[in-house]
Amino acid sequence: MLSAITKRFIPSLPVLSRSMSVAGSPFKLALVQLAVTADKEKNLKHARAKVLEASKNGANIVVLPECFNSPYGTNFFPDYAETIPEGTSTKALASMAKDANVYLFGGSIPEKEEATGKIFNTLTVYDPSGSLIATHRKVHLFDIDIPGGIRFQESDILSAGSWLTHVDTSYGKIGAGICYDIRFPEMAMIAARKGCIAMIYPGAFNTTTGPMHWELLQRARAVDNQMYVAACSPARDESAAYHAWGHSTIVGPNGDVKATCEESEAIIYAEIDPQDIINRRKHIPIYSQRRFDVYEDVAESVEEGNNGHVSLKQDKVNEL
């Protein structure tokens, strides 16, 4: 009798989530934890050598760190800023990708928008032919003030980006963010629900925020979305004003660390297999258990466009 009453008054829950299917093929990912100096030309030559080294070691997709061509600091950004794709750094990155025959997530550089004079923290992505296939301007600027720790205000110099980025590769679709973007879970949620197999974040956490949250955030984004997450830092330079945390890391869809390193220059590698994502989503089926009758699907608010850009739908823009 109790069973009958329960069935009468508690309806079965509808399947209101997206499919857990994943399109992609295995590949080898490399993160280059680069030692960065104040000499831009030296940085570009050094980055080239490391990208070629990663390629020779079998990497299919290579990632450079945030601000790989310049020291990290608001006082440096205006002097190192370049236009895209005409600047020396983007030309060098295109050449690296082509000569190494890899997809290259080219860290980030200070970008100067010629029309407005605004400066952005921008990631550029290249295919194995050296063609620029996507750009991502850092969406969330690093403005923090931790008493006794660090104060940093990117917004003093930088402007924020206005789109998310999903990059189509021959291995599958990959979402991109930069450093502080990783603290905002919506970006990874949207990427996963739009079919991305990984989120890649060039980043430069510091020796205050790094020990607290660097690995924690990567594992959180990975396990929440049952996808791969990778974050690539510069190597630490104790003589610089800003001390990067290092510890570049690749995390699997179960929240497990696949590869990591310490603070010195290094290249780390991991095999990325989309079948692992499928298995995790089958074993712990949150994709068929989400309650979009109770809360909204954040991925439904955006649409994918050209050049990897993902933007808020027009009807949502009109509501603002």
N, C-alpha and C positions, 0 to 999 in steps of 0.2 A: 504493500500500500504506500509506504513512504517513498519507494522508488518511483511509483506512478505519479505521485504528487510532485516530486522533484522534477521529473521529465516535463510535467505540465506547465510548471511555473518558471523553470530555468531553461530557456531555449539554448540549443547548441550554438556555439560561436561561429560566425561566418569566417571564411578565409578571406581576409581583406588586405593581404599584403602582396608584395611583388614576388615574382618568380625567383627561385634561388639559382636559376641557370646562369652559368658563367661562360662567356666566350673568350677563349684564349689558348695559348700553347706555352709549354715550358720555356724558360730562358734563364740565363745567368746574369745576375745584377751585380754591379760593382759600385761602391761608394768610395770616392777619392777624398780622403781627409788631408787636404792640401795645406802645406806651410805657405802662408801668404805674407808678402812683404809690402813695403811702400813703393816698390818699383813695379809699375804696371807691366812693362815689357817683360821683365823677368818672371812675373806671375803667369803671363800668357805662355811663355816658353815652357815653364815648369809644368803648367797644367797640360800642355800638349804632350809632354813626355809621359805623364802619368796616365792620360787617356789612352795613349798608344800601348803603354804597358798593360793596362787593364784589358785591352782588346787582345793582345798577344796571349793573355791568360784565359781567354775564352769568354770574356764578357760580351753580352749582346746589347745591354743597356748600361750606360755609365752616367754617374751623377757627380757633379762638382758642388762645392759648398756655397753657402750664401756669401756674397761679396768676395768672390774668389779673386777678383782682379784688383782689389784695393783694401786698405785697412778698413775695419768696421768702425764707423764713427760719423756723427752728423757733420763734424768739421771737415771730413774727407769727401763726403758725397758730392758737393758741387764741383770740386776740382777733378774728380774721376768720372763724372757723368758723361755719357755718350748718347748719341742718337742711335736708334735701332731701325733698320739693320745696317746703317752706313758706318757705324763706329768700328774702331780697330778690334775691340773685344769680340763683337758678334761675327766679324769676318774671320777672326782667328778660330772661334768656336765652330763655325761652319766647316772650315778646313780640317779641324780635328776630327769632327764626326765623319767626314768623307774619307779621310786618310785611314782612320781606324775602322771604318765600315761598321759603325755602331749608331744606335739611337743615343743622343747625348742630351741629358738634362743639364744645361750649362750653368749650374749654380745660380747666382744672381749677380747683377751689376747695377750700379746707379745709372738709371736711364734719364736723359733729358728730353722732354717732349718739345720738339722744335717750335710748334705752333703756339704753345702757352708758356714755355720756359719752366714748367713744373718738373720736379724730379721725383722719380718713382724707384722703388726697389724691385727689379724686374728679372724674372727667370725667362730664358729663351730655350726652346727645345728644337732639336735638329734630327732629321732622319739620316739613314746611312749614306744618302747621296749628298748630304751637306745642306739640304733645303731646310729653311726655317719653317716649322710646322705649327708652332704654338708659342704664345707669350703669356706669362702670368705676372701681373703686377700685385705685389703684396697687398692683400685686402685689409688686414688688421695691423695697424702700426704699433710698434713696440714703445708704448708710453707707460712706464712703471716707475714707482718710487717706493723702494723697500728700505725703511730706516735701518741704518747700520749695514746695509747691503749694497744696493745699487740704485741710482736714478738715471733713467735714460728716456729721452723724448724724441723719437723719430719724427714726430709731426712738426718739430721745429723747422725741419728742412724738407721732409718727404710728403708727398701726397699719396692718398690711398687708392688702390685699384678698385674697379667697379664691376668686375666679373669673376666668376670661378672658371677653372680650367680643367678640361678633360682631354687627354691626348690620345688619339687613335694611333696605335702601332700595329705591326704585323703579329705581335704577341698578345694583343689585347688592349683594352682601353685603360689608361692610367690617369688618376687624378693628381693634381699638383697644388702645392701650397708653399709658403715661405715662412719658416721659423715660427713667429708668434701666431700665424694662422692655425697651427696645430692645436692651440688652446680652445678653438671654437669647433665643437663636434659636428655642427651642421654641415661643414664642408665635406667631411669624410662620409657622413650619413648620405648626403646627396650623391656623392661619387659612387658609393657602393650600390645604391638603389638605381643608379643610372647605368650599372654594368661594369664599373671599373674594378679591376682585379687588385689594384694597389693604390696607395697614396704615397707620393714622394715629396719630401720636405727638405730642401736645402735650408740649413738653419745655423745660427750662431748663438746658442744659449751661452750663458756666462757661468762663472764659478760660484755665483749665488743661486741662480735659478736652475742651473744644470743638475746639481746633486739632488735638488728637491723634486724636479718634475720631468727631466728630459726623457728618461726611459719610461717612467710612469705614463706619460702622455702618449707615447708611441704604442705601448701595450694596450692602453685604454682604447685608442682609436681602432686598433687591430681587433681586439676581442669584441668590442661593441658591434663592429660591422663585419666580422668574420672575413677579413681581407688582409693582405700584406701591407705593411707600413715601413717606410725607410726614411731615415733622417740623416743628412750628411753635413757634418760640421767642418769648419776649418781646424787645422791643428792649433794647439795653444802656443802663443808667443808671450812668454813672461816679460819681455821687454816692451811690449805694446801697451797702450793705455787701456785697451779692452781685452780681457782674458777670456778667450773662447773655452767652453767646457770640453770640446772634443767628443770622444766616445760615440762616433758615428755608429749607427745601429740599424739592423734589419730585423723586423719582427714578423712572425708568421700569423696566419689567421686564427690560431688558437691562443694568441698572446704570448707565444714562446719566442725567445730571442734566438734568431738563426745565426747572427754574426754581430760582433761588436769589437771595439778596440779601446785603447786608453787615449791619452791626450796628444800623443806625438803623431807625426805624419804617418799615414798608413793607407792601404787600400784593403777594403774588406769585400768579400764575395758571398753570395748565397744563390742557390738554385730556387727559382720561383716556379711553382707548379699550380696552375689553376684548379687541377683536380683536388688539391688539398682544401681549397675553398669550398668546393662542392661537397666534399666529405664532411667538413665541419658544419656546414649548413644543414646537412642531412642528419648528423648525429645530435646536434642541438638546434632544432628547427625554428629559431626565432623568426625566420622569414615567413613562415606560415602561421605564426602565432601573434603577430602584431595586431593591435586593435585600432585600426583606422576608423572604426565607428565611435571610438572614445577620444582619440586625438588625431591631429592632422598628419598627413605624410608630407614632410618638409620637401621631399623631392618633387612633389607635384606643383610646387610654386615656381619652378624654374624650367627653362627649356634650353636645349643644346643648340648652338648655332655654328657658324663657320669658324675655322681657325681654332677650334677647341674652346671657344668662349661659351660659357654657361651663364645665362642672365635671367633675372626675374621676369616672369611673364607680364605682358602689358596690362592685363586686368589687375594684377597685383600691384604694379607700379601706380595705376590710377587710384588704388585704394590708399596710397601713402599720403 
